[in-house]
Amino acid sequence: MSASRNRRKRNSTSRPPAGTRAGALALLPLFLAAVICLVPSAPVLASDPGGGNPDARSVLVRHYEAIGGVERLRAERHRYLEGEVELDGMRGRYRQWESPPLRFRREEDYGIITQAEGDNGVYRWSRDTNGKIQVERDPESLKRRQLQALLQVFDHLDPASPRFRFEWMGIEHVDGEACHVLRMSNFLNEDVETLFISTRSFLLLRSILRQPDVEMHTRYDDFRPAAGLIRPFREETQILPRDKRQRARLSRLQVTTAHHESLFEPPAHDTRDWRFLPGEDHVTIPFALSDHRIVLNVTLLGDTQPWLLDSAASMSVIDAGYAADHGLGIAGQLKGFGFGHTFDLAFVTVPGFRVAGIAFDKQTLFAFHGLRRTGDATPIAGILGWDFLSRLVTRIDFAARRIAFYDPRSFDYRGPGTILDAPLKNRAFTIPATLWKSEQSRWTLDLGAFDTAFHAPFAIRHRLLEREGIDRLSADLGGVFREKTIRVCDLAIGAYRLPPLLVNVPYQAGKGAHADGELAGNLGYSLLRRFVVYLDYARQQVILEKGSDFDQPVAEDRSGLQVDRSANGDPLVVLVAPQSPASRAGLLPDDLILKLDGSPLDPMTGVEQFRLRLGDPAGSELHLDVKRGEQLLALPLRLETLFPECREGE
């Protein structure tokens, strides 16, 4: 494995609303307060015969009475809502139709982007701003949908129901007003919702929904009578740790006799915003690797530039400066998140682009300031993510460095590989894997990741930071974070048991994907390189075939040294791991490596050549000429084995 700083391009902005997962630009529930009050989100328990603290049932009943009564809630079967919404730095409008249980449709219009999501009573779907439809199939979303169905038929009102647990937790103050605190958990997942109900008015003033990777803190106010119930006309939700915020104001609510069933169906036809160029029915091309990430040439407005291919990018990204150079307007402001950080994104509409023999029509992309500067060996103009890959079936042969694209309507796999059910979460495939022969888990498949990494909650549960390893730095679009690299001896995917693999463990969960408690981690190039990989978005499947170098050993870092490229192209030391060969050699961060074994390093290829030499056999000695400030130093670096070997049966 290279000792370079592994830059991961992750740009998901999605968040899992209560009971739903709506896709990569999934905005907050448009009027969550109305849903909470109209479809109670807490079970009722028997009253406390001891006469001590109030029981949950008595508090909830008083709440229902205060807003209009349980029977009125039960009688309200069809609703239409609309209003204004503000998400991060964007303002827009929403419309929503509801016919519980489950059936709903929500449309959001922010000007630069629009999107919709819904549930037809059979499955939940979403349509992104470029018109692509996705059906929810990941296990956690299905569980939340099941819970929502139970709540909407008032299963929790049955004192004997085993499906929910509801507790009175005490009194807390919200803006100086005393509130009963009611806590709900359930039998299907780890979600916990806490409601703060005023002891004076018995209106719901605040809620906190805790899921394994996010917390949603919502405040409700501007209560008014509407259609026979007291409802909050204004709410504000903050999503932690994603640094996202939404404000919504209800302007119209109508209780109707019925909605036409077609409202809840997804569009009849999926988008067809691309085509093979004349004479082509599929495309096969070579690809380059930049720091072990796939690079393809993209032609936009007559200019061809390298773009990264990233299956974990929830929307394609263009460098904001590159877009401005081509006269493309930038609008909007939104928070995205990577692995450890959040960062600011905007939007750009491009007139179309071409990748080899594939032409795409007009698309809206994320825009990120400074993307071109984050490329290591190759300055990149953009990232091809969900919007590109989801239209196609993609075959990647890492050993041969060949990539092929097929039309999903005619693709029919008949090869020897293993077909894996890989439901999309945050618009990225989730792959089933087995660790240590018994630990079942799911991992994100990430073409944009240099390496493979655990998420923090999984690592904490299994005490992985206590294992022997070596420190390293990683980076996403938001900044740099520290990890420990350890050896994993037993990882199996489908029928394939992987050779021992180096996997990163984050020291901190951070604000991004590393905080995700529903997945074990992220599968990057260090693992995927052993396979021929097929990505089939239409069927939410991944197919793996053994690559020609599946069993080939991979060079491992034996130095504890990480280097990046300096402005002049020289290897620049960015990390010296404690108690490592690099530390014992006397190397320090910001040292420049001028020569290796007496030979100058080429400004174009020297960094990669130097990294490869850091994987030389243990006992090898590298002689480095180093510049530190104005000093010139000669430092010998003796390489050592950094990771314990796997033992039989481990």
ROSE-885744 format. One record per residue (C-alpha): residue number from 1; residue in one letter; x, y, z. Coordinates in steps of 0.5 Angstrom, whole numbers, plus 2048, in hexadecimal, padded with zeros to 3 digits. Layout:
<recs>
<NUM,A,<X,Y,Z>>
...
</recs>
This chain:
<recs>
<1,M,<800,800,800>>
<2,S,<803,807,7FE>>
<3,A,<805,80B,804>>
<4,S,<801,811,800>>
<5,R,<7FC,815,804>>
<6,N,<7F5,812,801>>
<7,R,<7F1,817,7FF>>
<8,R,<7E9,815,7FF>>
<9,K,<7E4,819,7FB>>
<10,R,<7DE,818,7FE>>
<11,N,<7D8,81D,7FD>>
<12,S,<7D2,81A,800>>
<13,T,<7CD,81F,803>>
<14,S,<7C8,81A,805>>
<15,R,<7C5,819,80B>>
<16,P,<7C0,814,80E>>
<17,P,<7B9,817,810>>
<18,A,<7B5,814,815>>
<19,G,<7B2,80D,812>>
<20,T,<7B6,80F,80B>>
<21,R,<7BC,80F,807>>
<22,A,<7BB,814,801>>
<23,G,<7C1,813,7FD>>
<24,A,<7C7,818,7FC>>
<25,L,<7C4,81F,7FC>>
<26,A,<7BF,81C,801>>
<27,L,<7BD,823,804>>
<28,L,<7B9,823,80B>>
<29,P,<7B2,820,80C>>
<30,L,<7AF,827,80A>>
<31,F,<7AA,827,80F>>
<32,L,<7AC,822,815>>
<33,A,<7A8,826,81A>>
<34,A,<7A2,824,817>>
<35,V,<7A4,81D,816>>
<36,I,<7A5,81C,81D>>
<37,C,<79F,820,820>>
<38,L,<79A,81C,81B>>
<39,V,<79E,815,81B>>
<40,P,<7A0,814,822>>
<41,S,<7A7,812,823>>
<42,A,<7A6,80F,829>>
<43,P,<7A3,809,82C>>
<44,V,<79E,809,832>>
<45,L,<7A0,805,839>>
<46,A,<79B,804,83E>>
<47,S,<79B,809,844>>
<48,D,<79F,809,84A>>
<49,P,<79A,806,850>>
<50,G,<79F,809,855>>
<51,G,<79E,810,854>>
<52,G,<7A5,812,853>>
<53,N,<7A8,815,84D>>
<54,P,<7A3,816,847>>
<55,D,<7A3,810,843>>
<56,A,<7A4,811,83B>>
<57,R,<79D,80F,839>>
<58,S,<79A,815,83E>>
<59,V,<79F,81A,83B>>
<60,L,<79D,817,833>>
<61,V,<796,817,834>>
<62,R,<796,81F,837>>
<63,H,<79A,820,831>>
<64,Y,<795,81D,82C>>
<65,E,<78F,821,830>>
<66,A,<793,828,82F>>
<67,I,<794,827,828>>
<68,G,<78D,825,826>>
<69,G,<78C,81D,829>>
<70,V,<78E,816,826>>
<71,E,<787,815,823>>
<72,R,<789,81B,81F>>
<73,L,<78F,819,81D>>
<74,R,<78D,812,81B>>
<75,A,<787,815,816>>
<76,E,<78C,819,812>>
<77,R,<78E,815,80D>>
<78,H,<790,819,807>>
<79,R,<794,820,807>>
<80,Y,<798,825,803>>
<81,L,<79D,82A,805>>
<82,E,<7A1,82F,802>>
<83,G,<7A6,834,805>>
<84,E,<7AD,838,805>>
<85,V,<7B3,834,806>>
<86,E,<7BA,836,807>>
<87,L,<7C0,831,807>>
<88,D,<7C7,833,809>>
<89,G,<7C8,839,804>>
<90,M,<7C2,838,800>>
<91,R,<7BB,83A,800>>
<92,G,<7B5,837,7FC>>
<93,R,<7AE,834,7FD>>
<94,Y,<7AB,82D,7FE>>
<95,R,<7A5,829,7FD>>
<96,Q,<7A3,823,800>>
<97,W,<79D,81E,800>>
<98,E,<79B,819,805>>
<99,S,<797,813,805>>
<100,P,<799,80F,80B>>
<101,P,<79B,809,80C>>
<102,L,<7A2,80A,808>>
<103,R,<79F,80E,802>>
<104,F,<7A2,815,801>>
<105,R,<7A5,819,7FC>>
<106,R,<7AA,81F,7FD>>
<107,E,<7AC,824,7F8>>
<108,E,<7B2,829,7F9>>
<109,D,<7B4,82F,7F5>>
<110,Y,<7BA,833,7F6>>
<111,G,<7BA,836,7F0>>
<112,I,<7C1,833,7EE>>
<113,I,<7BF,82C,7F0>>
<114,T,<7B8,829,7F1>>
<115,Q,<7B7,822,7F3>>
<116,A,<7B1,81D,7F5>>
<117,E,<7B0,817,7FA>>
<118,G,<7AA,813,7FB>>
<119,D,<7A8,80C,7FE>>
<120,N,<7A2,809,7FA>>
<121,G,<7A1,804,800>>
<122,V,<7A5,7FE,7FD>>
<123,Y,<7AC,802,7FC>>
<124,R,<7AF,808,7FD>>
<125,W,<7B2,80C,7F8>>
<126,S,<7B6,813,7F6>>
<127,R,<7B7,817,7F0>>
<128,D,<7BE,81B,7F0>>
<129,T,<7BE,822,7ED>>
<130,N,<7C1,81F,7E6>>
<131,G,<7BB,81A,7E6>>
<132,K,<7BE,813,7E8>>
<133,I,<7B9,80F,7EC>>
<134,Q,<7BC,80A,7F2>>
<135,V,<7B8,805,7F6>>
<136,E,<7BA,805,7FD>>
<137,R,<7BC,7FE,7FF>>
<138,D,<7C1,7FE,804>>
<139,P,<7C0,7FA,80A>>
<140,E,<7C0,800,80F>>
<141,S,<7BB,804,80B>>
<142,L,<7B6,7FE,80A>>
<143,K,<7B6,7FE,812>>
<144,R,<7B5,805,813>>
<145,R,<7AF,804,80D>>
<146,Q,<7AC,7FF,811>>
<147,L,<7AC,803,818>>
<148,Q,<7A9,808,814>>
<149,A,<7A3,804,812>>
<150,L,<7A2,801,819>>
<151,L,<7A2,808,81C>>
<152,Q,<79D,80B,816>>
<153,V,<798,805,818>>
<154,F,<799,807,820>>
<155,D,<79C,800,822>>
<156,H,<79F,804,827>>
<157,L,<799,806,82A>>
<158,D,<798,7FF,82C>>
<159,P,<79B,7FE,833>>
<160,A,<79C,7F7,832>>
<161,S,<7A0,7F8,82C>>
<162,P,<7A7,7F5,82C>>
<163,R,<7AA,7FA,827>>
<164,F,<7AB,800,82A>>
<165,R,<7AE,802,831>>
<166,F,<7AC,809,834>>
<167,E,<7AF,80C,83A>>
<168,W,<7AE,813,83E>>
<169,M,<7B5,815,83F>>
<170,G,<7B3,81B,844>>
<171,I,<7B3,823,843>>
<172,E,<7B7,827,83F>>
<173,H,<7B6,82F,83C>>
<174,V,<7B6,831,835>>
<175,D,<7B7,838,835>>
<176,G,<7B5,839,83C>>
<177,E,<7AF,835,83B>>
<178,A,<7AE,82F,83F>>
<179,C,<7AD,828,83B>>
<180,H,<7AC,821,83C>>
<181,V,<7B1,81D,839>>
<182,L,<7AE,817,835>>
<183,R,<7B3,811,832>>
<184,M,<7B1,80C,82D>>
<185,S,<7B5,806,82B>>
<186,N,<7B3,800,826>>
<187,F,<7B4,7F9,825>>
<188,L,<7B7,7FA,81E>>
<189,N,<7BD,7FF,81E>>
<190,E,<7C1,803,823>>
<191,D,<7BD,80A,821>>
<192,V,<7BB,80D,827>>
<193,E,<7B6,813,827>>
<194,T,<7B6,818,82D>>
<195,L,<7B0,81D,82E>>
<196,F,<7AF,823,832>>
<197,I,<7A8,825,834>>
<198,S,<7A6,82B,837>>
<199,T,<7A4,82A,83E>>
<200,R,<79F,830,83E>>
<201,S,<79C,830,837>>
<202,F,<79E,828,835>>
<203,L,<7A0,82A,82E>>
<204,L,<7A6,827,82B>>
<205,L,<7AC,82C,82B>>
<206,R,<7B2,828,829>>
<207,S,<7B4,821,827>>
<208,I,<7BB,81E,826>>
<209,L,<7BB,818,822>>
<210,R,<7C2,814,823>>
<211,Q,<7C4,80F,81D>>
<212,P,<7CB,80B,81D>>
<213,D,<7CE,811,819>>
<214,V,<7CA,817,81A>>
<215,E,<7C6,81B,81F>>
<216,M,<7C0,81F,81D>>
<217,H,<7BE,825,822>>
<218,T,<7B8,828,820>>
<219,R,<7B4,82E,823>>
<220,Y,<7AD,830,822>>
<221,D,<7A9,836,823>>
<222,D,<7A4,83B,820>>
<223,F,<79E,836,822>>
<224,R,<797,838,81E>>
<225,P,<791,834,81E>>
<226,A,<790,831,817>>
<227,A,<78B,82C,814>>
<228,G,<789,82A,81B>>
<229,L,<78F,829,81E>>
<230,I,<795,82E,822>>
<231,R,<79B,82D,81D>>
<232,P,<7A2,831,81D>>
<233,F,<7A3,835,817>>
<234,R,<7AA,836,818>>
<235,E,<7B0,831,819>>
<236,E,<7B7,831,819>>
<237,T,<7BC,82B,819>>
<238,Q,<7C3,82A,81A>>
<239,I,<7C7,824,818>>
<240,L,<7CD,822,81C>>
<241,P,<7D2,821,81A>>
<242,R,<7D1,823,813>>
<243,D,<7D0,82A,815>>
<244,K,<7CA,82A,811>>
<245,R,<7C4,82F,812>>
<246,Q,<7BD,82F,80F>>
<247,R,<7B7,834,811>>
<248,A,<7B0,833,80E>>
<249,R,<7AA,837,80F>>
<250,L,<7A3,834,80D>>
<251,S,<79F,839,809>>
<252,R,<799,834,807>>
<253,L,<796,82E,80A>>
<254,Q,<790,82A,807>>
<255,V,<78D,824,809>>
<256,T,<78A,821,803>>
<257,T,<785,81B,802>>
<258,A,<78A,817,7FE>>
<259,H,<790,818,7F9>>
<260,H,<791,815,7F3>>
<261,E,<795,80E,7F3>>
<262,S,<799,810,7ED>>
<263,L,<79C,816,7F2>>
<264,F,<7A0,811,7F6>>
<265,E,<7A3,80D,7F0>>
<266,P,<7AA,80F,7ED>>
<267,P,<7AB,812,7E6>>
<268,A,<7A9,80D,7E1>>
<269,H,<7AF,80D,7DE>>
<270,D,<7B6,80E,7E1>>
<271,T,<7BB,813,7DE>>
<272,R,<7BE,812,7D7>>
<273,D,<7C3,818,7D7>>
<274,W,<7C9,814,7D4>>
<275,R,<7CA,810,7CD>>
<276,F,<7D0,80C,7CA>>
<277,L,<7D3,810,7C4>>
<278,P,<7D1,80D,7BD>>
<279,G,<7D3,806,7BC>>
<280,E,<7D4,804,7C3>>
<281,D,<7D0,800,7C8>>
<282,H,<7D5,800,7CD>>
<283,V,<7DC,803,7CE>>
<284,T,<7E3,800,7D1>>
<285,I,<7E9,804,7D2>>
<286,P,<7EF,804,7D6>>
<287,F,<7F0,809,7DC>>
<288,A,<7F5,80C,7E0>>
<289,L,<7F6,80C,7E8>>
<290,S,<7F8,812,7EC>>
<291,D,<7FA,810,7F3>>
<292,H,<7F6,809,7F2>>
<293,R,<7F0,80D,7F0>>
<294,I,<7ED,80C,7E9>>
<295,V,<7ED,812,7E4>>
<296,L,<7E9,813,7DE>>
<297,N,<7EA,818,7D8>>
<298,V,<7E3,81C,7D8>>
<299,T,<7E2,821,7D3>>
<300,L,<7DE,827,7D5>>
<301,L,<7DC,82D,7D0>>
<302,G,<7E2,82B,7CB>>
<303,D,<7E7,82A,7D1>>
<304,T,<7EA,823,7D3>>
<305,Q,<7EC,823,7DA>>
<306,P,<7ED,81D,7DF>>
<307,W,<7E8,81B,7E4>>
<308,L,<7E8,816,7EA>>
<309,L,<7E3,811,7EA>>
<310,D,<7E0,810,7F1>>
<311,S,<7DA,80B,7F2>>
<312,A,<7D9,80E,7F9>>
<313,A,<7D8,815,7F6>>
<314,S,<7D0,816,7F7>>
<315,M,<7D0,81C,7F2>>
<316,S,<7D6,81D,7EC>>
<317,V,<7DA,823,7EE>>
<318,I,<7DE,828,7EA>>
<319,D,<7E3,82D,7EC>>
<320,A,<7E0,834,7ED>>
<321,G,<7E6,838,7EA>>
<322,Y,<7E6,833,7E4>>
<323,A,<7DE,834,7E3>>
<324,A,<7DF,83C,7E4>>
<325,D,<7E5,83C,7DF>>
<326,H,<7E0,839,7DA>>
<327,G,<7DA,83E,7DB>>
<328,L,<7D6,839,7E0>>
<329,G,<7D2,83C,7E5>>
<330,I,<7D3,83A,7EC>>
<331,A,<7CD,83A,7F1>>
<332,G,<7CA,838,7F8>>
<333,Q,<7CE,836,7FE>>
<334,L,<7CD,82F,801>>
<335,K,<7D1,82B,806>>
<336,G,<7D4,825,804>>
<337,F,<7D8,820,808>>
<338,G,<7DE,81B,807>>
<339,F,<7E1,816,80C>>
<340,G,<7E3,81B,811>>
<341,H,<7E1,821,80F>>
<342,T,<7DB,826,80C>>
<343,F,<7DC,82B,807>>
<344,D,<7D9,830,803>>
<345,L,<7D6,82E,7FC>>
<346,A,<7D2,832,7F7>>
<347,F,<7CF,830,7F0>>
<348,V,<7D1,831,7E9>>
<349,T,<7CC,82F,7E3>>
<350,V,<7D1,82C,7DD>>
<351,P,<7CE,82C,7D6>>
<352,G,<7D0,825,7D5>>
<353,F,<7D7,821,7D5>>
<354,R,<7DA,81B,7D1>>
<355,V,<7DE,815,7D4>>
<356,A,<7E1,811,7CF>>
<357,G,<7DB,80E,7CA>>
<358,I,<7D6,811,7CF>>
<359,A,<7D2,817,7CF>>
<360,F,<7CE,81A,7D5>>
<361,D,<7C9,820,7D4>>
<362,K,<7C8,826,7D9>>
<363,Q,<7CA,824,7E0>>
<364,T,<7CA,828,7E7>>
<365,L,<7D1,826,7EB>>
<366,F,<7D4,828,7F1>>
<367,A,<7D9,82E,7F1>>
<368,F,<7DF,82E,7F6>>
<369,H,<7E4,833,7F6>>
<370,G,<7EB,831,7F6>>
<371,L,<7EA,82A,7F3>>
<372,R,<7EF,82A,7EE>>
<373,R,<7F4,82C,7F4>>
<374,T,<7F2,825,7F7>>
<375,G,<7F5,821,7F2>>
<376,D,<7FB,81D,7F4>>
<377,A,<7FF,81B,7ED>>
<378,T,<7FA,81D,7E8>>
<379,P,<7F6,824,7E9>>
<380,I,<7EF,822,7E8>>
<381,A,<7E9,827,7E6>>
<382,G,<7E3,822,7E9>>
<383,I,<7E1,81C,7EC>>
<384,L,<7DC,817,7E8>>
<385,G,<7D7,814,7ED>>
<386,W,<7D0,812,7EE>>
<387,D,<7CD,816,7E8>>
<388,F,<7D2,813,7E3>>
<389,L,<7D3,80C,7E6>>
<390,S,<7CB,80A,7E8>>
<391,R,<7C9,80B,7E0>>
<392,L,<7CE,805,7DE>>
<393,V,<7D1,7FE,7E0>>
<394,T,<7D8,7FF,7E1>>
<395,R,<7DD,7FA,7E1>>
<396,I,<7E4,7FB,7E4>>
<397,D,<7EA,7F7,7E3>>
<398,F,<7EF,7FA,7E7>>
<399,A,<7F5,7F5,7E5>>
<400,A,<7F4,7F7,7DE>>
<401,R,<7F2,7FE,7DF>>
<402,R,<7EC,7FD,7DB>>
<403,I,<7E5,800,7DC>>
<404,A,<7DF,7FE,7D8>>
<405,F,<7D8,802,7D8>>
<406,Y,<7D2,7FE,7D6>>
<407,D,<7CA,800,7D5>>
<408,P,<7C7,7FD,7DB>>
<409,R,<7C0,7FB,7D7>>
<410,S,<7C4,7F6,7D3>>
<411,F,<7CA,7F4,7D8>>
<412,D,<7C9,7ED,7D9>>
<413,Y,<7CF,7EA,7DE>>
<414,R,<7D1,7E3,7DC>>
<415,G,<7D8,7E2,7DF>>
<416,P,<7DB,7DE,7E5>>
<417,G,<7DB,7E4,7EA>>
<418,T,<7D7,7E4,7F1>>
<419,I,<7D1,7E9,7F0>>
<420,L,<7D0,7ED,7F7>>
<421,D,<7C9,7F0,7F9>>
<422,A,<7CC,7F7,7FA>>
<423,P,<7C6,7FC,7FC>>
<424,L,<7C8,803,7FB>>
<425,K,<7C9,808,801>>
<426,N,<7CB,80F,800>>
<427,R,<7CB,80D,7F9>>
<428,A,<7D1,808,7FA>>
<429,F,<7D1,801,7FA>>
<430,T,<7D1,7FD,800>>
<431,I,<7D5,7F6,800>>
<432,P,<7D4,7F1,805>>
<433,A,<7DA,7EE,808>>
<434,T,<7DC,7E9,80E>>
<435,L,<7E2,7EB,812>>
<436,W,<7E5,7E6,817>>
<437,K,<7E1,7E0,814>>
<438,S,<7DB,7E3,818>>
<439,E,<7DA,7EA,818>>
<440,Q,<7D5,7EC,813>>
<441,S,<7D5,7F3,810>>
<442,R,<7D4,7F8,80A>>
<443,W,<7D9,7FC,807>>
<444,T,<7D8,802,802>>
<445,L,<7DC,801,7FB>>
<446,D,<7E0,807,7FA>>
<447,L,<7E4,808,7F4>>
<448,G,<7E6,80F,7F6>>
<449,A,<7EA,80C,7FC>>
<450,F,<7F1,80A,7FC>>
<451,D,<7F0,805,801>>
<452,T,<7EB,801,806>>
<453,A,<7E9,804,80C>>
<454,F,<7E5,802,812>>
<455,H,<7E0,807,815>>
<456,A,<7E0,80A,81C>>
<457,P,<7DA,806,81F>>
<458,F,<7DC,7FF,81D>>
<459,A,<7E4,800,81F>>
<460,I,<7E2,803,826>>
<461,R,<7DD,7FC,827>>
<462,H,<7E3,7F8,825>>
<463,R,<7E8,7FC,828>>
<464,L,<7EC,7FC,822>>
<465,L,<7F1,802,824>>
<466,E,<7F4,7FE,829>>
<467,R,<7F7,7F9,824>>
<468,E,<7FE,7FA,822>>
<469,G,<7FF,7FF,81C>>
<470,I,<802,805,819>>
<471,D,<7FF,80C,819>>
<472,R,<7FD,810,812>>
<473,L,<7FA,816,80F>>
<474,S,<7F4,816,80B>>
<475,A,<7F0,81B,808>>
<476,D,<7E9,81D,804>>
<477,L,<7E7,823,801>>
<478,G,<7E6,826,808>>
<479,G,<7ED,825,80B>>
<480,V,<7F2,820,80E>>
<481,F,<7F0,81B,814>>
<482,R,<7F4,816,817>>
<483,E,<7F4,80F,817>>
<484,K,<7F7,808,819>>
<485,T,<7F9,803,814>>
<486,I,<7F8,7FC,816>>
<487,R,<7F8,7F5,813>>
<488,V,<7F2,7F1,812>>
<489,C,<7F3,7EA,811>>
<490,D,<7EC,7E7,80F>>
<491,L,<7E7,7EB,80B>>
<492,A,<7E3,7E7,806>>
<493,I,<7DE,7EA,801>>
<494,G,<7D9,7E5,7FE>>
<495,A,<7DD,7DF,7FC>>
<496,Y,<7E4,7E2,7FC>>
<497,R,<7E9,7E2,802>>
<498,L,<7ED,7E8,802>>
<499,P,<7F5,7E8,803>>
<500,P,<7F7,7EC,809>>
<501,L,<7F5,7F3,808>>
<502,L,<7F7,7FA,80B>>
<503,V,<7F1,7FE,80E>>
<504,N,<7F1,804,811>>
<505,V,<7ED,806,817>>
<506,P,<7EB,80D,819>>
<507,Y,<7ED,810,820>>
<508,Q,<7E7,815,820>>
<509,A,<7E0,814,81D>>
<510,G,<7E0,81B,81A>>
<511,K,<7DA,81E,816>>
<512,G,<7DA,819,810>>
<513,A,<7D9,812,80E>>
<514,H,<7DE,810,813>>
<515,A,<7D9,811,818>>
<516,D,<7D4,80C,815>>
<517,G,<7D2,807,819>>
<518,E,<7CE,803,814>>
<519,L,<7D4,801,810>>
<520,A,<7DA,7FD,812>>
<521,G,<7DE,802,80E>>
<522,N,<7E1,803,807>>
<523,L,<7E4,7FF,801>>
<524,G,<7E9,803,7FD>>
<525,Y,<7EE,801,7F8>>
<526,S,<7F3,7FD,7FC>>
<527,L,<7ED,7F8,7FC>>
<528,L,<7E9,7F9,7F6>>
<529,R,<7F0,7F8,7F2>>
<530,R,<7F0,7F1,7F2>>
<531,F,<7E9,7F0,7EF>>
<532,V,<7E6,7F1,7E8>>
<533,V,<7E0,7F5,7EB>>
<534,Y,<7D9,7F6,7E7>>
<535,L,<7D4,7FC,7EA>>
<536,D,<7CD,7FB,7E8>>
<537,Y,<7C9,801,7EB>>
<538,A,<7C2,7FF,7E8>>
<539,R,<7C2,7F8,7EC>>
<540,Q,<7C6,7FB,7F2>>
<541,Q,<7CB,7F5,7F1>>
<542,V,<7D3,7F5,7F1>>
<543,I,<7D6,7EF,7ED>>
<544,L,<7DD,7ED,7EF>>
<545,E,<7E2,7E8,7EB>>
<546,K,<7E9,7E7,7ED>>
<547,G,<7EE,7EB,7EA>>
<548,S,<7F4,7E8,7E6>>
<549,D,<7F9,7EB,7EC>>
<550,F,<7F4,7E9,7F2>>
<551,D,<7F9,7E5,7F6>>
<552,Q,<7FF,7EA,7F4>>
<553,P,<802,7ED,7FA>>
<554,V,<801,7F4,7FB>>
<555,A,<807,7F8,7FD>>
<556,E,<806,7FB,804>>
<557,D,<809,801,807>>
<558,R,<80F,800,80C>>
<559,S,<811,807,80E>>
<560,G,<80C,80A,811>>
<561,L,<80D,810,80D>>
<562,Q,<808,814,809>>
<563,V,<809,818,803>>
<564,D,<805,81D,7FE>>
<565,R,<808,821,7F9>>
<566,S,<80B,828,7FA>>
<567,A,<80A,82E,7F5>>
<568,N,<810,82C,7F2>>
<569,G,<80E,824,7F1>>
<570,D,<813,822,7F6>>
<571,P,<810,81D,7FC>>
<572,L,<80E,821,802>>
<573,V,<80E,81E,808>>
<574,V,<807,81F,80B>>
<575,L,<807,819,811>>
<576,V,<80C,816,815>>
<577,A,<809,810,819>>
<578,P,<80B,810,820>>
<579,Q,<810,80A,822>>
<580,S,<811,808,81A>>
<581,P,<817,807,816>>
<582,A,<816,80E,813>>
<583,S,<816,811,81A>>
<584,R,<81C,80E,81C>>
<585,A,<820,810,816>>
<586,G,<81E,817,818>>
<587,L,<819,819,813>>
<588,L,<815,81F,815>>
<589,P,<80E,822,811>>
<590,D,<810,827,80C>>
<591,D,<816,824,80A>>
<592,L,<817,824,802>>
<593,I,<81A,81D,7FF>>
<594,L,<81F,820,7FA>>
<595,K,<823,819,7F8>>
<596,L,<822,812,7FA>>
<597,D,<828,80E,7FA>>
<598,G,<82C,813,7F7>>
<599,S,<828,814,7F1>>
<600,P,<823,81B,7F0>>
<601,L,<81C,819,7EF>>
<602,D,<818,81B,7E9>>
<603,P,<813,821,7EA>>
<604,M,<80D,81D,7E7>>
<605,T,<80E,816,7E9>>
<606,G,<813,816,7EF>>
<607,V,<80D,816,7F5>>
<608,E,<80A,810,7F2>>
<609,Q,<811,80D,7F1>>
<610,F,<813,80E,7F8>>
<611,R,<80D,80C,7FB>>
<612,L,<80E,805,7F8>>
<613,R,<815,805,7FB>>
<614,L,<812,805,802>>
<615,G,<80F,7FE,800>>
<616,D,<816,7FB,7FF>>
<617,P,<817,7F5,803>>
<618,A,<819,7F6,80B>>
<619,G,<820,7F7,80C>>
<620,S,<821,7FB,806>>
<621,E,<824,802,807>>
<622,L,<823,808,803>>
<623,H,<827,80E,803>>
<624,L,<824,814,803>>
<625,D,<826,81B,801>>
<626,V,<821,820,805>>
<627,K,<820,828,805>>
<628,R,<81E,82A,80C>>
<629,G,<81D,832,80C>>
<630,E,<824,834,809>>
<631,Q,<827,82E,80C>>
<632,L,<82A,828,807>>
<633,L,<82A,821,80B>>
<634,A,<82C,81A,809>>
<635,L,<827,815,80D>>
<636,P,<827,80E,80C>>
<637,L,<820,80A,80D>>
<638,R,<820,803,80F>>
<639,L,<81A,800,80D>>
<640,E,<816,7FB,812>>
<641,T,<810,7F6,812>>
<642,L,<80B,7FB,815>>
<643,F,<805,7F6,816>>
<644,P,<804,7F0,819>>
<645,E,<804,7EA,815>>
<646,C,<7FD,7E5,815>>
<647,R,<7FD,7DF,819>>
<648,E,<7FA,7D9,817>>
<649,G,<7F3,7D9,819>>
<650,E,<7F2,7E0,81A>>
</recs>
